[in-house]
Amino acid sequence: MARKILVIDNENLVADICRISLGKFGHEVFCAMSGEQAVLMADNINFDLAIVNKRLEGISGIEAFEMIRQSNPTLAGILVTAHASLDTVIEAMNNGFSRVCKKPIDVRELVQAVSETLKIACLREDITRMKTLLPLYDLSERFFAAESEQAVYEELADAVMREVDVPCVSVMMFDIPSGTLKVVAHRGLKAEFVDNLEIKPGEQIAGRVFQSSVPIILNRTSQYLSPYSDLLKRKELSAAISFPIVSRGKVLGVLNISETRDGNEFSEADIEMLSIITSQAMMALENVRFIREREENSRIRALLEQYVSPEVSHLLMERNQDLLEVGSVQELTVLFADIRNFTLLVQHLPPEQLRIFLNSFFELFAQIVFSCQGMLDKFMGDAALVIFGAPVKTDNPCVAAVTAAIRIMKGFEQLRLFWSEKDQIFEKVGLGIGISRGPMFLGNVGSSKRLDYTVIGADVNIAQRLASETSSGQILITDRVHNHLGEQFPVRIDSNRWLRGMESEVTVYSLSIDETEG
């Protein structure tokens, strides 16, 4: 791994040897001719290793190394001296140096010393990182206990305050309707400052971080080095970080932390810590959204299966069609079934017995409708409305509707005969079915508090009127339905009828259950 190496030596030969021999290994070598120059360079560059000549004019090499390590405590060091005595080695170790090399420098010895020193430095960095970061992984238990998105955001704000030890935190998430970042959780900030705060992508620090997906560190002492320095306007802040909140490669928001205590600054270690905390928060957020989506899908599936078969419901869910938002005018076929002389049953049977009969019929009815890929719109006392052609497309909705009508008629007749053995009143009961086709609206109808997924159109009324005019065991269809049937069914023309509420005659065809036997 390429590293940044600072050579502090007043001899050009040493600088050249280090630059050439270490540059071959990909290291970036910087040279300072004095301790003062080295300290200034270290203010702007984070070095991994310093190769230091003990004897320098002005600030000694050891003093310069100590000064640099105050702001960069992980800096490793190799001391170069012409007098490598035991006392010198002890002094070097006491001042944080890992190795001592004797002048004149042997290139092979230097390369080996640098390699070993950097390996030790890497191990120390890993150990320090593990000690610092391992406790953060225990945060997952807290995050995954959250039962809502808001609870995840609140725990994220708490975790950052607790683990990073900062006085001010804000969690901003992108709000799609407004197209802005909004604060969803905060700590240490006044409510009036954040409640109405909206930042567009590209605006201010948070907006730029959201747009670029690159975190920004601003420290007051080195603020002038940042292209974003003009954005750190609040005088009470000594440091700030804006960190992108990312899930599955997509930026969802921005986490902002700020420091108001003098002398406290942020570093790459804080970025790494925020990365771990936010990644765990986003895993918890995905979990919450997955559970919510699963529950919503279960709710929609249960709702769908009141209208269509489980197989059709599964097909619609796989297509990801949100039926609660769908609404359009379509060419559809509707079937309306009406129990004839139902009033006699109401007057003659106890309510509980009437309920049992209706449940038996509607169970039979629903099974047949679903098997023919129809959508059961609703039961209405002694009647039922069915849609063919949507939301699942069929090759010929009219054929499906007539097939279902014939099977329903036969099933009802068997049910009627069964109940006739219990009560003769059922001998006077029959079933009539009307089928029509035409353009109609299919979708949600109602208010925000009560929606009904249904069909509206003139042909819905026509099917209902036809059913009310049938004789028991009769199926009446319109000419539009007839035109789609071909020769599959024994259909005969009935008549042109003036149906109640219609402004013109309707051409009607009929089928009877007896004509469809065999």
Beta strands, then each sheet from edge to edge (+ up, - down):
strand 1: 4-8
strand 2: 28-32
strand 3: 49-53
strand 4: 76-81
strand 5: 99-102
strand 6: 168-175
strand 7: 180-187
strand 8: 198-199
strand 9: 216-219
strand 10: 239-247
strand 11: 250-259
strand 12: 327-340
strand 13: 375-380
strand 14: 383-388
strand 15: 430-446
strand 16: 451-456
strand 17: 474-478
strand 18: 492-497
strand 19: 506-512
sheet 1: 2+ 1+ 3+ 4+ 5+
sheet 2: 8+ 7- 6+ 11- 10+ 9-
sheet 3: 13+ 14- 12+ 15- 16+
sheet 4: 13+ 14- 12+ 15- 17- 19+ 18-
end
